[in-house]
Amino acid sequence: MYQFFIQPDSIKEEEIWIADPQDVNHIRNVLRMKKGEKVSLCCEAKGKEYICSIEEIESDIVKAAIIDINGESRELPVKITLFQGLPKSDKMELIIQKAVELGVAEIVPMATKRAVVKLDAKKAAKKVQRWNEIAKSAAKQSKRGLIPEVKPVMSFKEAVEYGKSMDMLLIPYEDAKGIAHSREEVSLAMKAGAEPVTLGHRILRTETAGMTLLSILMFMLEED
């Protein structure tokens, strides 16, 4: 069953009107859906998933009858933010896709000292726009109850300040057992309340470390 995200004003008494041009085009011309086919329509603001049957497919709107309503059952009981250092090439796209599948609520791209990638403001804005499109697509594919947001690129210091308001901060660090020899950024994070954790005896790449920690957290927090 295909899933789409909708706004509260799309929900009528007994049906839902899909008016987003991209979604209408996708239903009509890409998926070529027909009357009677079922779709899952998710409203973030209400935290509900509406199982619907397509009634009408017009050039600018798709009308679907509400069959069943589910609560927000696919989300983790806590909000997890992934602070991700900028990787080389297009690895960030894969990281965002998999992070969304694993239940992350928000992603903060970081320009760390060790990061090879350097983005100016204009390039960063275009990247963030693209990354949010990937997050939306991944949320649809994994049938999430919300679309995780990819925040604007932050420096490490800005990210630490942003993280101060959170209930818990964890920082994977390959030398967590010898923390007296922390690097500058690790020390800065610790001063903000971050707790260093180890992800094992092997050194993980940046695209692996975040996924590993998210997988562990998902396993620990997932409700039956």
PEZIKA-V310627 format. One line per field, one symbol per residue. phi: phi as a letter, one per 30 degrees, with the letter a starting at -180 (. if undefined). psi: psi as a letter, one per 20 degrees, with the letter a starting at -180 (. if undefined). burial: I if it has 24 or more other ideal C-beta (glycine too) atoms within 12 Angstrom, else O. A space follows every 10 residues. Layout:
phi = ???
psi = ???
burial = ???
//
This chain:
phi = .dbbcbcedd dcdbbbcccd edddddddcc dhdbejdcbc cccedcibcc dbcdcbbcdb abcbddcabc ddcccddbdc ccccddcdhc ddddddeddd ddjdcabcdb cddddddbcd eddddddddd dddddddddd dchddacdcc dedcdddddd dddddddbbc bdbdcedcdd cededddddd ddjdcdbcck dcdcdddced dddddddddd cecd
psi = pqqqqrqhii oagjrppoip gggggggghg hlqrpiqqqp opoghikqpo pqppgqoahj qpppppgqpq rnijqqiqpp poopqprrbk hhggggghgg hijqhqpopp nrhiphpppr gghgghghgg hhhhggghhg gjlriroqpo rqpqrgghgg ghihiqhppp oppikhhlih kqrghggghh hijqppqqka iqpqrhihgg hghhgggggh ipq.
burial = IIIIIIOOOI IOOOIIIIIO OOIIOOIOOO OOIOOOOOII IIIIOOOIII IIIIIIIOOO IIIIIIOOOI OOOIIIOOOI IIIIIIIOOO IIIIIIIIII IIIIIIIIII IIOOOOIOOO OOOIOOIIOO IIOIIIIIII OIIIIIIIII IIIIIIOOII OIIOOIOOII IIIIOIOOOO OOOOIIOIII OIOIOIIOIO OOOOOIIOII IIIIIOIIOO OOOO
//
